[in-house]
Amino acid sequence: MWASICAAYTLLYPALSLTSLKRLVVVDSAVTVALLVVIGVVYAGSGIGFSLFGLALPWWLYTLVTGIVIEVPLFIWYCRAYGVDFDS
């Protein structure tokens, strides 16, 4: 998961010249959905349990929470490095 998020922020988003917050959110949402689909194919119905800080979580919630934790620092870096416009 971390590899796909890192690839999005270092390769895909710069190649698409995403400098408006609206475009960044749209493309990032598509990347997140694709990530959930791929992980869902592997873990949905598999019976594998996920735990975060002692809490049992379904695979999709675990994926979203850990994805957000990985993505926030990269989002901040990307916005600063590429001058993302928060007004448009």
PDB file as gemmi writes it, atoms N, CA and C in Angstrom:
CRYST1    1.000    1.000    1.000  90.00  90.00  90.00 P 1                      
ATOM      1  N   MET A   1       0.824  -1.184   0.000  1.00  0.00           N  
ATOM      2  CA  MET A   1       0.000   0.000   0.000  1.00  0.00           C  
ATOM      3  C   MET A   1       0.868   1.247   0.000  1.00  0.00           C  
ATOM      4  N   TRP A   2       1.891   1.273   0.851  1.00  0.00           N  
ATOM      5  CA  TRP A   2       2.722   2.478   0.927  1.00  0.00           C  
ATOM      6  C   TRP A   2       3.404   2.743  -0.401  1.00  0.00           C  
ATOM      7  N   ALA A   3       3.750   1.678  -1.135  1.00  0.00           N  
ATOM      8  CA  ALA A   3       4.421   1.864  -2.418  1.00  0.00           C  
ATOM      9  C   ALA A   3       3.504   2.551  -3.431  1.00  0.00           C  
ATOM     10  N   SER A   4       2.230   2.176  -3.446  1.00  0.00           N  
ATOM     11  CA  SER A   4       1.310   2.805  -4.399  1.00  0.00           C  
ATOM     12  C   SER A   4       1.049   4.261  -4.040  1.00  0.00           C  
ATOM     13  N   ILE A   5       0.950   4.567  -2.768  1.00  0.00           N  
ATOM     14  CA  ILE A   5       0.744   5.957  -2.345  1.00  0.00           C  
ATOM     15  C   ILE A   5       1.980   6.796  -2.654  1.00  0.00           C  
ATOM     16  N   CYS A   6       3.152   6.258  -2.361  1.00  0.00           N  
ATOM     17  CA  CYS A   6       4.395   6.980  -2.671  1.00  0.00           C  
ATOM     18  C   CYS A   6       4.546   7.186  -4.176  1.00  0.00           C  
ATOM     19  N   ALA A   7       4.212   6.180  -4.968  1.00  0.00           N  
ATOM     20  CA  ALA A   7       4.299   6.308  -6.424  1.00  0.00           C  
ATOM     21  C   ALA A   7       3.336   7.375  -6.930  1.00  0.00           C  
ATOM     22  N   ALA A   8       2.155   7.440  -6.344  1.00  0.00           N  
ATOM     23  CA  ALA A   8       1.181   8.451  -6.759  1.00  0.00           C  
ATOM     24  C   ALA A   8       1.723   9.855  -6.509  1.00  0.00           C  
ATOM     25  N   TYR A   9       2.283  10.087  -5.322  1.00  0.00           N  
ATOM     26  CA  TYR A   9       2.753  11.427  -4.966  1.00  0.00           C  
ATOM     27  C   TYR A   9       4.080  11.807  -5.616  1.00  0.00           C  
ATOM     28  N   THR A  10       4.903  10.838  -5.974  1.00  0.00           N  
ATOM     29  CA  THR A  10       6.207  11.181  -6.558  1.00  0.00           C  
ATOM     30  C   THR A  10       6.255  11.031  -8.076  1.00  0.00           C  
ATOM     31  N   LEU A  11       5.369  10.216  -8.656  1.00  0.00           N  
ATOM     32  CA  LEU A  11       5.394   9.995 -10.102  1.00  0.00           C  
ATOM     33  C   LEU A  11       4.117  10.461 -10.810  1.00  0.00           C  
ATOM     34  N   LEU A  12       2.977   9.960 -10.359  1.00  0.00           N  
ATOM     35  CA  LEU A  12       1.717  10.232 -11.051  1.00  0.00           C  
ATOM     36  C   LEU A  12       1.278  11.688 -10.929  1.00  0.00           C  
ATOM     37  N   TYR A  13       1.168  12.185  -9.712  1.00  0.00           N  
ATOM     38  CA  TYR A  13       0.650  13.542  -9.520  1.00  0.00           C  
ATOM     39  C   TYR A  13       1.545  14.606 -10.157  1.00  0.00           C  
ATOM     40  N   PRO A  14       2.870  14.534 -10.005  1.00  0.00           N  
ATOM     41  CA  PRO A  14       3.702  15.522 -10.708  1.00  0.00           C  
ATOM     42  C   PRO A  14       3.571  15.419 -12.234  1.00  0.00           C  
ATOM     43  N   ALA A  15       3.443  14.205 -12.764  1.00  0.00           N  
ATOM     44  CA  ALA A  15       3.303  14.034 -14.214  1.00  0.00           C  
ATOM     45  C   ALA A  15       1.999  14.643 -14.721  1.00  0.00           C  
ATOM     46  N   LEU A  16       0.962  14.620 -13.879  1.00  0.00           N  
ATOM     47  CA  LEU A  16      -0.329  15.201 -14.252  1.00  0.00           C  
ATOM     48  C   LEU A  16      -0.400  16.700 -13.951  1.00  0.00           C  
ATOM     49  N   SER A  17       0.649  17.248 -13.378  1.00  0.00           N  
ATOM     50  CA  SER A  17       0.701  18.670 -13.004  1.00  0.00           C  
ATOM     51  C   SER A  17      -0.486  19.073 -12.135  1.00  0.00           C  
ATOM     52  N   LEU A  18      -0.714  18.321 -11.091  1.00  0.00           N  
ATOM     53  CA  LEU A  18      -1.836  18.610 -10.196  1.00  0.00           C  
ATOM     54  C   LEU A  18      -1.450  19.737  -9.239  1.00  0.00           C  
ATOM     55  N   THR A  19      -1.907  20.936  -9.547  1.00  0.00           N  
ATOM     56  CA  THR A  19      -1.589  22.082  -8.693  1.00  0.00           C  
ATOM     57  C   THR A  19      -2.836  22.736  -8.117  1.00  0.00           C  
ATOM     58  N   SER A  20      -4.017  22.211  -8.417  1.00  0.00           N  
ATOM     59  CA  SER A  20      -5.222  22.730  -7.772  1.00  0.00           C  
ATOM     60  C   SER A  20      -5.735  21.658  -6.809  1.00  0.00           C  
ATOM     61  N   LEU A  21      -6.210  22.097  -5.682  1.00  0.00           N  
ATOM     62  CA  LEU A  21      -6.676  21.171  -4.653  1.00  0.00           C  
ATOM     63  C   LEU A  21      -7.825  20.317  -5.180  1.00  0.00           C  
ATOM     64  N   LYS A  22      -8.718  20.908  -5.955  1.00  0.00           N  
ATOM     65  CA  LYS A  22      -9.867  20.178  -6.482  1.00  0.00           C  
ATOM     66  C   LYS A  22      -9.418  19.011  -7.373  1.00  0.00           C  
ATOM     67  N   ARG A  23      -8.503  19.269  -8.299  1.00  0.00           N  
ATOM     68  CA  ARG A  23      -8.004  18.199  -9.180  1.00  0.00           C  
ATOM     69  C   ARG A  23      -7.243  17.137  -8.389  1.00  0.00           C  
ATOM     70  N   LEU A  24      -6.469  17.580  -7.408  1.00  0.00           N  
ATOM     71  CA  LEU A  24      -5.708  16.648  -6.580  1.00  0.00           C  
ATOM     72  C   LEU A  24      -6.648  15.715  -5.825  1.00  0.00           C  
ATOM     73  N   VAL A  25      -7.718  16.255  -5.269  1.00  0.00           N  
ATOM     74  CA  VAL A  25      -8.676  15.441  -4.518  1.00  0.00           C  
ATOM     75  C   VAL A  25      -9.376  14.443  -5.434  1.00  0.00           C  
ATOM     76  N   VAL A  26      -9.745  14.858  -6.644  1.00  0.00           N  
ATOM     77  CA  VAL A  26     -10.422  13.956  -7.577  1.00  0.00           C  
ATOM     78  C   VAL A  26      -9.503  12.788  -7.961  1.00  0.00           C  
ATOM     79  N   VAL A  27      -8.271  13.100  -8.349  1.00  0.00           N  
ATOM     80  CA  VAL A  27      -7.345  12.037  -8.759  1.00  0.00           C  
ATOM     81  C   VAL A  27      -6.964  11.167  -7.565  1.00  0.00           C  
ATOM     82  N   ASP A  28      -6.761  11.769  -6.406  1.00  0.00           N  
ATOM     83  CA  ASP A  28      -6.412  11.008  -5.215  1.00  0.00           C  
ATOM     84  C   ASP A  28      -7.555  10.084  -4.803  1.00  0.00           C  
ATOM     85  N   SER A  29      -8.784  10.528  -4.965  1.00  0.00           N  
ATOM     86  CA  SER A  29      -9.932   9.670  -4.658  1.00  0.00           C  
ATOM     87  C   SER A  29      -9.952   8.451  -5.578  1.00  0.00           C  
ATOM     88  N   ALA A  30      -9.648   8.652  -6.851  1.00  0.00           N  
ATOM     89  CA  ALA A  30      -9.593   7.533  -7.797  1.00  0.00           C  
ATOM     90  C   ALA A  30      -8.486   6.552  -7.412  1.00  0.00           C  
ATOM     91  N   VAL A  31      -7.335   7.067  -7.005  1.00  0.00           N  
ATOM     92  CA  VAL A  31      -6.229   6.212  -6.575  1.00  0.00           C  
ATOM     93  C   VAL A  31      -6.636   5.425  -5.319  1.00  0.00           C  
ATOM     94  N   THR A  32      -7.325   6.076  -4.394  1.00  0.00           N  
ATOM     95  CA  THR A  32      -7.773   5.410  -3.166  1.00  0.00           C  
ATOM     96  C   THR A  32      -8.774   4.306  -3.479  1.00  0.00           C  
ATOM     97  N   VAL A  33      -9.723   4.567  -4.366  1.00  0.00           N  
ATOM     98  CA  VAL A  33     -10.692   3.541  -4.753  1.00  0.00           C  
ATOM     99  C   VAL A  33      -9.979   2.361  -5.410  1.00  0.00           C  
ATOM    100  N   ALA A  34      -9.031   2.640  -6.306  1.00  0.00           N  
ATOM    101  CA  ALA A  34      -8.276   1.565  -6.955  1.00  0.00           C  
ATOM    102  C   ALA A  34      -7.522   0.733  -5.919  1.00  0.00           C  
ATOM    103  N   LEU A  35      -6.928   1.413  -4.941  1.00  0.00           N  
ATOM    104  CA  LEU A  35      -6.203   0.717  -3.873  1.00  0.00           C  
ATOM    105  C   LEU A  35      -7.151  -0.174  -3.071  1.00  0.00           C  
ATOM    106  N   LEU A  36      -8.336   0.331  -2.735  1.00  0.00           N  
ATOM    107  CA  LEU A  36      -9.314  -0.466  -1.990  1.00  0.00           C  
ATOM    108  C   LEU A  36      -9.786  -1.667  -2.799  1.00  0.00           C  
ATOM    109  N   VAL A  37      -9.962  -1.497  -4.100  1.00  0.00           N  
ATOM    110  CA  VAL A  37     -10.394  -2.617  -4.944  1.00  0.00           C  
ATOM    111  C   VAL A  37      -9.324  -3.702  -4.973  1.00  0.00           C  
ATOM    112  N   VAL A  38      -8.075  -3.302  -5.169  1.00  0.00           N  
ATOM    113  CA  VAL A  38      -6.988  -4.285  -5.226  1.00  0.00           C  
ATOM    114  C   VAL A  38      -6.853  -5.015  -3.889  1.00  0.00           C  
ATOM    115  N   ILE A  39      -6.876  -4.277  -2.808  1.00  0.00           N  
ATOM    116  CA  ILE A  39      -6.748  -4.909  -1.487  1.00  0.00           C  
ATOM    117  C   ILE A  39      -7.986  -5.733  -1.162  1.00  0.00           C  
ATOM    118  N   GLY A  40      -9.153  -5.264  -1.600  1.00  0.00           N  
ATOM    119  CA  GLY A  40     -10.382  -6.013  -1.391  1.00  0.00           C  
ATOM    120  C   GLY A  40     -10.374  -7.354  -2.096  1.00  0.00           C  
ATOM    121  N   VAL A  41      -9.815  -7.400  -3.299  1.00  0.00           N  
ATOM    122  CA  VAL A  41      -9.723  -8.660  -4.042  1.00  0.00           C  
ATOM    123  C   VAL A  41      -8.892  -9.672  -3.249  1.00  0.00           C  
ATOM    124  N   VAL A  42      -7.875  -9.190  -2.577  1.00  0.00           N  
ATOM    125  CA  VAL A  42      -6.995 -10.078  -1.822  1.00  0.00           C  
ATOM    126  C   VAL A  42      -7.609 -10.483  -0.480  1.00  0.00           C  
ATOM    127  N   TYR A  43      -8.196  -9.538   0.263  1.00  0.00           N  
ATOM    128  CA  TYR A  43      -8.581  -9.810   1.648  1.00  0.00           C  
ATOM    129  C   TYR A  43     -10.064  -9.989   1.914  1.00  0.00           C  
ATOM    130  N   ALA A  44     -10.951  -9.506   1.052  1.00  0.00           N  
ATOM    131  CA  ALA A  44     -12.388  -9.634   1.317  1.00  0.00           C  
ATOM    132  C   ALA A  44     -12.782 -11.109   1.373  1.00  0.00           C  
ATOM    133  N   GLY A  45     -13.433 -11.484   2.439  1.00  0.00           N  
ATOM    134  CA  GLY A  45     -13.886 -12.860   2.595  1.00  0.00           C  
ATOM    135  C   GLY A  45     -12.809 -13.867   2.916  1.00  0.00           C  
ATOM    136  N   SER A  46     -11.592 -13.386   3.164  1.00  0.00           N  
ATOM    137  CA  SER A  46     -10.484 -14.317   3.425  1.00  0.00           C  
ATOM    138  C   SER A  46     -10.435 -14.777   4.876  1.00  0.00           C  
ATOM    139  N   GLY A  47     -11.109 -14.037   5.750  1.00  0.00           N  
ATOM    140  CA  GLY A  47     -11.084 -14.401   7.162  1.00  0.00           C  
ATOM    141  C   GLY A  47      -9.848 -13.915   7.896  1.00  0.00           C  
ATOM    142  N   ILE A  48      -8.991 -13.217   7.203  1.00  0.00           N  
ATOM    143  CA  ILE A  48      -7.791 -12.670   7.849  1.00  0.00           C  
ATOM    144  C   ILE A  48      -8.204 -11.468   8.686  1.00  0.00           C  
ATOM    145  N   GLY A  49      -7.774 -11.444   9.935  1.00  0.00           N  
ATOM    146  CA  GLY A  49      -8.127 -10.355  10.837  1.00  0.00           C  
ATOM    147  C   GLY A  49      -7.093  -9.248  10.833  1.00  0.00           C  
ATOM    148  N   PHE A  50      -7.567  -8.040  11.049  1.00  0.00           N  
ATOM    149  CA  PHE A  50      -6.692  -6.874  11.133  1.00  0.00           C  
ATOM    150  C   PHE A  50      -6.915  -6.205  12.471  1.00  0.00           C  
ATOM    151  N   SER A  51      -5.835  -5.775  13.081  1.00  0.00           N  
ATOM    152  CA  SER A  51      -5.905  -5.142  14.387  1.00  0.00           C  
ATOM    153  C   SER A  51      -5.053  -3.885  14.384  1.00  0.00           C  
ATOM    154  N   LEU A  52      -5.579  -2.830  14.957  1.00  0.00           N  
ATOM    155  CA  LEU A  52      -4.854  -1.577  15.066  1.00  0.00           C  
ATOM    156  C   LEU A  52      -5.007  -1.074  16.488  1.00  0.00           C  
ATOM    157  N   PHE A  53      -3.910  -0.988  17.207  1.00  0.00           N  
ATOM    158  CA  PHE A  53      -3.905  -0.578  18.610  1.00  0.00           C  
ATOM    159  C   PHE A  53      -4.870  -1.424  19.438  1.00  0.00           C  
ATOM    160  N   GLY A  54      -4.920  -2.711  19.139  1.00  0.00           N  
ATOM    161  CA  GLY A  54      -5.743  -3.640  19.894  1.00  0.00           C  
ATOM    162  C   GLY A  54      -7.197  -3.703  19.453  1.00  0.00           C  
ATOM    163  N   LEU A  55      -7.592  -2.899  18.493  1.00  0.00           N  
ATOM    164  CA  LEU A  55      -8.964  -2.913  17.999  1.00  0.00           C  
ATOM    165  C   LEU A  55      -9.053  -3.766  16.738  1.00  0.00           C  
ATOM    166  N   ALA A  56     -10.002  -4.688  16.736  1.00  0.00           N  
ATOM    167  CA  ALA A  56     -10.227  -5.497  15.541  1.00  0.00           C  
ATOM    168  C   ALA A  56     -10.966  -4.640  14.522  1.00  0.00           C  
ATOM    169  N   LEU A  57     -10.427  -4.571  13.307  1.00  0.00           N  
ATOM    170  CA  LEU A  57     -11.017  -3.750  12.256  1.00  0.00           C  
ATOM    171  C   LEU A  57     -11.255  -4.574  11.005  1.00  0.00           C  
ATOM    172  N   PRO A  58     -12.310  -4.260  10.239  1.00  0.00           N  
ATOM    173  CA  PRO A  58     -12.457  -4.913   8.942  1.00  0.00           C  
ATOM    174  C   PRO A  58     -11.348  -4.454   7.999  1.00  0.00           C  
ATOM    175  N   TRP A  59     -11.054  -5.235   6.976  1.00  0.00           N  
ATOM    176  CA  TRP A  59      -9.934  -4.930   6.078  1.00  0.00           C  
ATOM    177  C   TRP A  59     -10.039  -3.545   5.468  1.00  0.00           C  
ATOM    178  N   TRP A  60     -11.248  -3.128   5.076  1.00  0.00           N  
ATOM    179  CA  TRP A  60     -11.404  -1.847   4.385  1.00  0.00           C  
ATOM    180  C   TRP A  60     -11.142  -0.668   5.321  1.00  0.00           C  
ATOM    181  N   LEU A  61     -11.553  -0.783   6.588  1.00  0.00           N  
ATOM    182  CA  LEU A  61     -11.305   0.303   7.537  1.00  0.00           C  
ATOM    183  C   LEU A  61      -9.823   0.368   7.903  1.00  0.00           C  
ATOM    184  N   TYR A  62      -9.210  -0.795   8.089  1.00  0.00           N  
ATOM    185  CA  TYR A  62      -7.775  -0.843   8.354  1.00  0.00           C  
ATOM    186  C   TYR A  62      -7.003  -0.201   7.198  1.00  0.00           C  
ATOM    187  N   THR A  63      -7.406  -0.509   5.965  1.00  0.00           N  
ATOM    188  CA  THR A  63      -6.748   0.056   4.784  1.00  0.00           C  
ATOM    189  C   THR A  63      -6.903   1.571   4.748  1.00  0.00           C  
ATOM    190  N   LEU A  64      -8.095   2.069   5.015  1.00  0.00           N  
ATOM    191  CA  LEU A  64      -8.312   3.518   5.005  1.00  0.00           C  
ATOM    192  C   LEU A  64      -7.511   4.230   6.096  1.00  0.00           C  
ATOM    193  N   VAL A  65      -7.528   3.701   7.302  1.00  0.00           N  
ATOM    194  CA  VAL A  65      -6.825   4.342   8.421  1.00  0.00           C  
ATOM    195  C   VAL A  65      -5.322   4.358   8.180  1.00  0.00           C  
ATOM    196  N   THR A  66      -4.760   3.214   7.820  1.00  0.00           N  
ATOM    197  CA  THR A  66      -3.309   3.175   7.594  1.00  0.00           C  
ATOM    198  C   THR A  66      -2.936   3.986   6.350  1.00  0.00           C  
ATOM    199  N   GLY A  67      -3.793   3.995   5.351  1.00  0.00           N  
ATOM    200  CA  GLY A  67      -3.540   4.815   4.167  1.00  0.00           C  
ATOM    201  C   GLY A  67      -3.502   6.293   4.484  1.00  0.00           C  
ATOM    202  N   ILE A  68      -4.412   6.742   5.332  1.00  0.00           N  
ATOM    203  CA  ILE A  68      -4.428   8.154   5.740  1.00  0.00           C  
ATOM    204  C   ILE A  68      -3.164   8.504   6.507  1.00  0.00           C  
ATOM    205  N   VAL A  69      -2.748   7.617   7.395  1.00  0.00           N  
ATOM    206  CA  VAL A  69      -1.532   7.861   8.176  1.00  0.00           C  
ATOM    207  C   VAL A  69      -0.312   7.977   7.250  1.00  0.00           C  
ATOM    208  N   ILE A  70      -0.256   7.145   6.234  1.00  0.00           N  
ATOM    209  CA  ILE A  70       0.852   7.204   5.284  1.00  0.00           C  
ATOM    210  C   ILE A  70       0.746   8.436   4.393  1.00  0.00           C  
ATOM    211  N   GLU A  71      -0.481   8.780   4.002  1.00  0.00           N  
ATOM    212  CA  GLU A  71      -0.684   9.810   2.997  1.00  0.00           C  
ATOM    213  C   GLU A  71      -0.558  11.246   3.510  1.00  0.00           C  
ATOM    214  N   VAL A  72      -0.932  11.523   4.726  1.00  0.00           N  
ATOM    215  CA  VAL A  72      -0.929  12.910   5.225  1.00  0.00           C  
ATOM    216  C   VAL A  72       0.444  13.582   5.090  1.00  0.00           C  
ATOM    217  N   PRO A  73       1.536  12.965   5.542  1.00  0.00           N  
ATOM    218  CA  PRO A  73       2.831  13.630   5.367  1.00  0.00           C  
ATOM    219  C   PRO A  73       3.201  13.840   3.896  1.00  0.00           C  
ATOM    220  N   LEU A  74       2.859  12.872   3.036  1.00  0.00           N  
ATOM    221  CA  LEU A  74       3.131  13.024   1.612  1.00  0.00           C  
ATOM    222  C   LEU A  74       2.278  14.130   0.997  1.00  0.00           C  
ATOM    223  N   PHE A  75       1.039  14.252   1.430  1.00  0.00           N  
ATOM    224  CA  PHE A  75       0.158  15.314   0.944  1.00  0.00           C  
ATOM    225  C   PHE A  75       0.720  16.685   1.306  1.00  0.00           C  
ATOM    226  N   ILE A  76       1.147  16.837   2.538  1.00  0.00           N  
ATOM    227  CA  ILE A  76       1.725  18.112   2.982  1.00  0.00           C  
ATOM    228  C   ILE A  76       2.985  18.426   2.183  1.00  0.00           C  
ATOM    229  N   TRP A  77       3.853  17.429   2.015  1.00  0.00           N  
ATOM    230  CA  TRP A  77       5.069  17.628   1.217  1.00  0.00           C  
ATOM    231  C   TRP A  77       4.730  18.029  -0.215  1.00  0.00           C  
ATOM    232  N   TYR A  78       3.791  17.311  -0.837  1.00  0.00           N  
ATOM    233  CA  TYR A  78       3.432  17.585  -2.227  1.00  0.00           C  
ATOM    234  C   TYR A  78       2.871  18.999  -2.377  1.00  0.00           C  
ATOM    235  N   CYS A  79       1.996  19.395  -1.481  1.00  0.00           N  
ATOM    236  CA  CYS A  79       1.399  20.736  -1.554  1.00  0.00           C  
ATOM    237  C   CYS A  79       2.464  21.825  -1.443  1.00  0.00           C  
ATOM    238  N   ARG A  80       3.426  21.628  -0.572  1.00  0.00           N  
ATOM    239  CA  ARG A  80       4.506  22.615  -0.422  1.00  0.00           C  
ATOM    240  C   ARG A  80       5.448  22.594  -1.615  1.00  0.00           C  
ATOM    241  N   ALA A  81       5.811  21.411  -2.079  1.00  0.00           N  
ATOM    242  CA  ALA A  81       6.785  21.278  -3.155  1.00  0.00           C  
ATOM    243  C   ALA A  81       6.244  21.755  -4.505  1.00  0.00           C  
ATOM    244  N   TYR A  82       4.950  21.561  -4.747  1.00  0.00           N  
ATOM    245  CA  TYR A  82       4.368  21.878  -6.045  1.00  0.00           C  
ATOM    246  C   TYR A  82       3.415  23.066  -6.006  1.00  0.00           C  
ATOM    247  N   GLY A  83       3.348  23.751  -4.870  1.00  0.00           N  
ATOM    248  CA  GLY A  83       2.548  24.973  -4.772  1.00  0.00           C  
ATOM    249  C   GLY A  83       1.077  24.748  -5.086  1.00  0.00           C  
ATOM    250  N   VAL A  84       0.471  23.777  -4.455  1.00  0.00           N  
ATOM    251  CA  VAL A  84      -0.947  23.507  -4.687  1.00  0.00           C  
ATOM    252  C   VAL A  84      -1.781  24.699  -4.251  1.00  0.00           C  
ATOM    253  N   ASP A  85      -2.676  25.110  -5.132  1.00  0.00           N  
ATOM    254  CA  ASP A  85      -3.549  26.251  -4.886  1.00  0.00           C  
ATOM    255  C   ASP A  85      -4.794  25.784  -4.130  1.00  0.00           C  
ATOM    256  N   PHE A  86      -4.956  26.223  -2.900  1.00  0.00           N  
ATOM    257  CA  PHE A  86      -6.086  25.815  -2.084  1.00  0.00           C  
ATOM    258  C   PHE A  86      -7.337  26.633  -2.372  1.00  0.00           C  
ATOM    259  N   ASP A  87      -7.228  27.663  -3.190  1.00  0.00           N  
ATOM    260  CA  ASP A  87      -8.375  28.519  -3.476  1.00  0.00           C  
ATOM    261  C   ASP A  87      -9.157  28.086  -4.697  1.00  0.00           C  
ATOM    262  N   SER A  88      -8.606  27.196  -5.498  1.00  0.00           N  
ATOM    263  CA  SER A  88      -9.331  26.803  -6.726  1.00  0.00           C  
ATOM    264  C   SER A  88      -9.811  25.381  -6.654  1.00  0.00           C  
TER     265      SER A  88                                                      
END                                                                             
